[in-house]
Amino acid sequence: MHPSPDTVLGILGGMSWHSTAQYYRAINEHVAAARGGHASARILLSSLDFAEVRDCQLRGDWAAAGALLAREAAALERAGAGSIAIATNLMHRVAGDVEAAVGVPLVHIADAVAETAHGLGASTLGIVGTRWVMSERFYADRLARHGIATVVPPTGAQAELDRIVFDELTQGVVTDASRAVFRDAFAALEAEGADAIVLACTEIMLLVGAADAGVPLIDSCAAHATALARIALGERSAGALAPDPLHRVEHRADGGDALGAVPVQRDRPA
C-alpha cells in the first residue's frame, strides 16, 4: 500500500539537530499511537549543516539563508513531499522564500502555536526565543493574524536568552543557572499580561517544563510536531492551519498595528 503524496512530510531540519531529533520522535510517537502496530510517519528529512545556517544569521545574510532553505525545500518536493515544515522557529524569518520555491503548502510553526493557544483559551502570548524572534515582527505578526496579541522580554533579557540558546541549548548544554534566567523571564511576561508563554525556540523545551512558569507553556516543537503528525495520518490537510488571507496586519507610523478584521491589541514595547 502506497501512502498518499499529501501525507508525506518534507522537513527542513538540523537547525539544530537536537530539536530535529525531538520532532522525529514526537511525530512518529503520535502516528504509532494512532495507528498501532509498526506504523510510523513517511518523512523526507533534509538535515542542514547548522554551522552554515548560523554563519548566515551572524552575517545578517538572510537572502543567502532563504536561498539555502528554498533550495532544500524544492528538493524535498521533487522527492515526493506533500508539504514542507521548517523545524525551527527562527528560520521562519525566511518562510516566504521557502513558500515561493515550492508548490506544496508550508506548515508554519506559528500557525500550530496559535491553534494550541486557542485551545488553552489564551489571547496574549509571551514570546521567548532567539533575539530575532523576540525583537522582530515576523513571528508576532503571524500570531496576530490568528487574533493573538504578544508581549516580549525587555532588550537586556532578550540578549541573555539568545546567548543561552546559541551558546548552550543548540549545543546540548543544560544548566540550572540558565533555567533560572528563563524562569525570571516567564515571571516578567506573566506580569505584563501573558496568559500563556510560547517557547519560540525548539530547543527551550530541553531546559524548562510546566513547573517553571505560572501560566501554561506552549512547546512550539510539540505543537508543530502534532500538527505534522495529523497531516501524516491524513486527519487534516497541510493548509488547514493557515490564517484567513484576509486577516492582514498593517503597521502605522507610530509603531502600532492597524489590524483590520483581526481584533488584536497592540503589542507592549520590549
Disulfide bonds with the S-S distance in Angstrom:
none
